[in-house]
Amino acid sequence: MKKLIITSIFISTSTLLAQTTMCFKQNHKDMTTIENIKLNGGECKGAYSLNEMKKDGWNVSDIKISQGQNNTNNFVYILKKGEISTNFSNFNSGISQEELENRLLQKLEQKRIEEKKQKEIEIKLTKIQDGKSIYESKCSSCHGQNGEISVYGVSKPMKDLTLDELEYSIRGYKRSEIDNGYGIVMTPYARSINSEDLENIFNYLKSINPSKETK
């Protein structure tokens, strides 16, 4: 399949005897088909694709890509027809078309990676917020606002427990295997908390007690 042939080089040079038009496509998902999709605006008029414009003598001098809706992209093409200024020719000399394509593909891949990282951060923040809500409603009255209270001296503060230690304690209370005098209080809470809730609580406590790196 033919690679997407576009450049992400933005230029501000004058042109000589050249026609210029701007065509665009919004919310397009498949990068491999963009060259064959009818483009809107300018001389494309919703009737011509990029490949068809090229066959008619138009060249891509610039493209802007932005994020569209639902994991799509918006494309804006600047197309020129006729003699292009020597400034552009000199700027483009020595760089093969394949290299320009590779540079664009690398930028698109970097964008995808950055979007994935941002999504992971958003998910983590949501989980931490969920952990905060559960902790404040079920734990803070005994264990302190920041998990700093050692309940009557029978355990370490929650903020100092590892995730494994938290899971061990909750599992013990659920099975009535732990009774340090507070089993009757803890068991109902333990049975209302699942493993995801517990991990969210753990991450919340680490987020407000950053000096502890224990996991």
Protein Blocks (a to p, Z undefined) as FASTA:
>chain_A
ZZddddfbdcdddcehiacdddddehifblmlmmmpcceehjlnopacfklmmmnopacf
bdcddddeehiacddddddedjddfklmmmmgoiafklmmmmmmmmmmmmmmmmmmmmmm
mmmmmmmmmmmmmmmmmmmmmnojnopacghhlaccfklpcfklmmmmmmmmmnopacgh
jmmmmmmmmmmpcfklmmmmmmmmmmmmmmbmcZZ
